[in-house]
Amino acid sequence: MPTVTDDYPGKTKAKMTDQHAKATAVKQYEETKAQEHKFPTEIIDLPSKGLLYEKDNPLSQGQVEMKYMTAREEDILTSQSYIKQGVVLDKLFKALIIGNGKGEKVNYSDILTGDKNAIMIAARVLGYGKDYEITITTPSGEKQKETIDLTSFEHTQFDESSITTGVNEFEFTLPATKRLIKFKILNSRDGTNIDNELKGLKKINKGGADSSLTTRMIHCIISVDGNDSRSYVRNFVNNEFLAIDSRAFRSEMTKVQPDIDLSITLIDNQTDEPFDIDLPINIDFFWPRA
């Protein structure tokens, strides 16, 4: 059974040592045993449809195959070490994804943010079912319990006409300064790098301003006016990016970014009026009360 790996298949390998040969044999044995168990799986369609992945990337098929959660994956969810490191969900998703549905391994680090959100919803459904109970505060100020059907969420509509298949690059001219921005949609690898950078900044700037917004933009912008130097991009975002242009840029990213729409419409029981909220992801999402 295919498993997630950080290396693409076909990568040139050095001559195997005895230790490496033993490790390879153990891995092959474990994969064979996994095949024998034949865990039930589901094919999950990705919001990106695979359009933004290079054509030779297994994720360009536009889907992943995920297995149902078992007690072994619950061990991951309760691992205090993973929780402290902030990697518990990534570890869970890696354990659940077995391939692209065509028998090919996938590189977890390549998965785009919006596709990862869809995988998160699928993982919850495959682990604990489609019903998710929440308690929200309504516009009338009352606490209200709701049960959300997690299979009801649709993929967002994005501008496919702006995509060159297999190329994760977009261009946008800023409305105020007319500067040309080339940018990409972030993936899991970028998310890890951003988290690590923010942790470092938090240690340096204790009590300082939250740098999440600017850090994310620095990582998604490829070049400014054709200059792809990372120091140039960083200086632009920190010192030259006008607020009016920044807002327009974020709006443009939303238009072209594949994702899953987690907005829901509920009825206020006190007024019978509808209101909209984004799905609250709280501790009960992956740790529901027994």
Secondary structure by P-SEA (a helix, b strand, c coil): cbbbbccccccccccccaaaaaaaaaaaaaaaaaaaaccbbbbbbbccccccccccccccccbbbbccccaaaaaaaacaaaaaacaaaaaaaaaaccccccccccccccccaaaaaaaaaaaaaaccccbbbbbbbcccbbbbbbbbccccbbbbbcccccccccccbbbbccccccbbbbbbbbcaaaaaaaaaaaaaaaaaccccccaaaaaaaaaacccccccccaaaaaaaaaccccaaaaaaaaaaaaaabbbbbcbbbbbcccccbbbbbccccccccccccc
